[in-house]
Amino acid sequence: MSLAVVAASIAVFTGIGAGIGIGIATGKATESVARQPEAAGKIQTVLLLGAALAEATAIYGLVIALLAIGQA
């Protein structure tokens, strides 16, 4: 197994971190809306921004993995 394949495998693990982060953020946002329904719009906006940033890290990991495989 080449070093590029190992590097790609490690880079793909960023998706796990992104999934955990989005899951925790969604849970906390749900709790917040349950406590303060009048603030649901602001909470949703912040949640979507945070989810987009977390998902961006997963996409960066995918790009790095593809680049590593391409170098092999």
DOVEX-515579 format. One record per residue: residue number from 1; residue in one letter; x, y, z of N, C-alpha, C in turn. Coordinates in Angstrom, 3 decimals, decimal comma. Each point is the difference from the previous one (the first is absolute). Layout:
{NUM "A" {X Y Z} {X Y Z} {X Y Z}} ...
***
This chain:
{1 "M" {0,859 -1,171 0,000} {-0,859 1,171 0,000} {0,905 1,235 0,000}} {2 "S" {-0,269 0,899 -0,930} {0,880 1,154 -0,124} {-0,330 1,059 1,055}} {3 "L" {0,926 0,899 0,178} {-0,158 1,075 0,974} {-1,141 0,938 -0,401}} {4 "A" {-0,239 0,182 -1,287} {-1,092 0,870 -0,457} {-1,357 -0,556 0,404}} {5 "V" {-0,155 -1,315 -0,030} {-1,267 -0,610 0,398} {-0,222 0,175 1,503}} {6 "V" {1,046 -0,123 0,769} {-0,104 0,210 1,440} {-0,364 1,464 0,285}} {7 "A" {0,635 0,922 -0,705} {-0,302 1,423 0,178} {-1,445 0,302 -0,376}} {8 "A" {-0,479 -0,596 -1,071} {-1,383 0,210 -0,422} {-0,963 -0,562 1,038}} {9 "S" {0,326 -1,142 0,559} {-0,862 -0,598 1,023} {-0,094 0,888 1,236}} {10 "I" {1,100 0,564 0,408} {0,003 0,895 1,155} {-0,771 1,278 -0,301}} {11 "A" {0,154 0,531 -1,208} {-0,695 1,238 -0,372} {-1,507 -0,177 -0,023}} {12 "V" {-0,466 -1,175 -0,358} {-1,439 -0,244 -0,061} {-0,617 0,000 1,398}} {13 "F" {0,778 -0,245 1,025} {-0,521 -0,003 1,361} {-0,502 1,371 0,448}} {14 "T" {0,294 1,064 -0,743} {-0,553 1,306 0,357} {-1,520 -0,017 -0,090}} {15 "G" {-0,553 -0,892 -0,814} {-1,458 -0,123 -0,102} {-0,620 -0,461 1,305}} {16 "I" {0,721 -0,812 0,749} {-0,514 -0,463 1,292} {-0,120 1,178 0,969}} {17 "G" {1,026 0,818 0,037} {-0,043 1,181 0,870} {-1,109 0,959 -0,393}} {18 "A" {-0,180 0,188 -1,291} {-1,062 0,892 -0,467} {-1,369 -0,554 0,370}} {19 "G" {-0,180 -1,299 -0,156} {-1,283 -0,613 0,356} {-0,313 0,124 1,476}} {20 "I" {0,987 -0,226 0,821} {-0,196 0,136 1,446} {-0,311 1,448 0,356}} {21 "G" {0,739 0,925 -0,592} {-0,228 1,423 0,281} {-1,380 0,470 -0,412}} {22 "I" {-0,445 -0,403 -1,177} {-1,322 0,401 -0,460} {-1,077 -0,641 0,876}} {23 "G" {0,202 -1,237 0,410} {-0,962 -0,656 0,875} {-0,137 0,691 1,345}} {24 "I" {1,115 0,367 0,592} {-0,035 0,699 1,289} {-0,667 1,365 -0,165}} {25 "A" {0,358 0,731 -1,067} {-0,586 1,321 -0,225} {-1,503 -0,082 -0,222}} {26 "T" {-0,442 -1,004 -0,739} {-1,432 -0,157 -0,245} {-0,738 -0,316 1,293}} {27 "G" {0,574 -0,838 0,825} {-0,617 -0,321 1,284} {-0,123 1,221 0,894}} {28 "K" {1,052 0,792 0,056} {-0,032 1,204 0,840} {-0,988 1,021 -0,559}} {29 "A" {-0,071 0,120 -1,328} {-0,955 0,933 -0,605} {-1,427 -0,424 0,288}} {30 "T" {-0,255 -1,297 -0,036} {-1,340 -0,507 0,311} {-0,373 0,311 1,448}} {31 "E" {0,944 -0,181 0,907} {-0,245 0,339 1,399} {-0,270 1,493 0,164}} {32 "S" {0,740 0,819 -0,721} {-0,169 1,448 0,098} {-1,361 0,443 -0,507}} {33 "V" {-0,438 -0,568 -1,115} {-1,317 0,358 -0,544} {-1,097 -0,473 0,946}} {34 "A" {0,192 -1,140 0,640} {-0,999 -0,491 0,945} {-0,118 0,930 1,211}} {35 "R" {1,115 0,601 0,389} {-0,019 0,900 1,159} {-0,495 1,398 -0,370}} {36 "Q" {0,376 0,474 -1,196} {-0,374 1,344 -0,435} {-0,518 -0,047 -1,435}} {37 "P" {-1,249 -0,356 -0,187} {-0,541 -0,114 -1,357} {0,011 1,319 -0,767}} {38 "E" {-0,051 1,126 0,700} {-0,009 1,297 -0,678} {1,342 0,336 -0,649}} {39 "A" {1,060 -0,676 0,404} {1,330 0,238 -0,563} {0,367 -1,029 -1,065}} {40 "A" {-0,978 -0,741 -0,505} {0,285 -1,092 -0,939} {0,689 0,497 -1,276}} {41 "G" {-0,378 1,176 -0,492} {0,603 0,516 -1,228} {1,490 0,266 0,149}} {42 "K" {0,379 0,643 1,087} {1,419 0,288 0,239} {0,786 -1,288 0,242}} {43 "I" {-0,590 -0,919 0,738} {0,676 -1,267 0,290} {0,220 -0,782 -1,289}} {44 "Q" {-1,020 -0,007 -0,863} {0,119 -0,725 -1,259} {1,090 0,593 -0,884}} {45 "T" {0,099 1,311 -0,024} {1,027 0,655 -0,809} {1,399 -0,384 0,470}} {46 "V" {0,217 0,051 1,300} {1,312 -0,352 0,558} {0,295 -1,478 -0,213}} {47 "L" {-1,025 -0,843 0,136} {0,181 -1,436 -0,210} {0,419 -0,289 -1,437}} {48 "L" {-0,657 0,619 -0,960} {0,346 -0,245 -1,401} {1,408 0,482 -0,331}} {49 "L" {0,393 1,134 0,560} {1,361 0,491 -0,219} {1,027 -0,965 0,590}} {50 "G" {-0,245 -0,466 1,218} {0,913 -0,952 0,629} {0,056 -1,322 -0,742}} {51 "A" {-1,151 -0,478 -0,469} {-0,026 -1,263 -0,750} {0,761 0,139 -1,315}} {52 "A" {-0,139 1,144 -0,639} {0,725 0,221 -1,263} {1,507 0,018 0,231}} {53 "L" {0,436 0,627 1,063} {1,436 0,029 0,300} {0,519 -1,388 0,367}} {54 "A" {-0,783 -0,756 0,751} {0,416 -1,362 0,364} {0,051 -0,885 -1,238}} {55 "E" {-0,970 0,163 -0,882} {-0,018 -0,806 -1,222} {1,153 0,376 -0,925}} {56 "A" {0,413 1,259 0,041} {1,127 0,438 -0,827} {1,277 -0,743 0,389}} {57 "T" {0,179 -0,274 1,285} {1,197 -0,742 0,404} {-0,020 -1,417 -0,561}} {58 "A" {-1,189 -0,603 -0,061} {-0,107 -1,342 -0,581} {0,314 0,041 -1,496}} {59 "I" {-0,452 1,028 -0,675} {0,282 0,127 -1,439} {1,489 0,219 -0,224}} {60 "Y" {0,639 0,792 0,860} {1,456 0,182 -0,110} {0,722 -1,327 0,166}} {61 "G" {-0,454 -0,813 0,935} {0,605 -1,322 0,193} {-0,169 -0,872 -1,227}} {62 "L" {-1,173 0,066 -0,622} {-0,231 -0,769 -1,228} {0,922 0,464 -1,128}} {63 "V" {0,157 1,303 -0,123} {0,890 0,538 -1,042} {1,433 -0,449 0,230}} {64 "I" {0,450 0,067 1,225} {1,358 -0,443 0,334} {0,166 -1,492 -0,306}} {65 "A" {-1,017 -0,800 0,342} {0,067 -1,439 -0,284} {0,090 -0,252 -1,499}} {66 "L" {-0,798 0,716 -0,786} {0,059 -0,173 -1,452} {1,346 0,430 -0,572}} {67 "L" {0,547 1,082 0,542} {1,330 0,445 -0,448} {1,074 -1,034 0,368}} {68 "A" {-0,116 -0,588 1,179} {0,982 -1,008 0,411} {-0,078 -1,238 -0,865}} {69 "I" {-1,224 -0,409 -0,349} {-0,157 -1,166 -0,865} {0,532 0,325 -1,397}} {70 "G" {-0,228 1,234 -0,454} {0,484 0,404 -1,311} {1,513 0,006 -0,102}} {71 "Q" {0,684 0,195 1,117} {1,458 0,025 0,014} {0,602 -1,391 -0,007}} {72 "A" {-0,834 -1,005 0,299} {0,517 -1,372 0,098} {0,352 -0,572 -1,346}} 
***
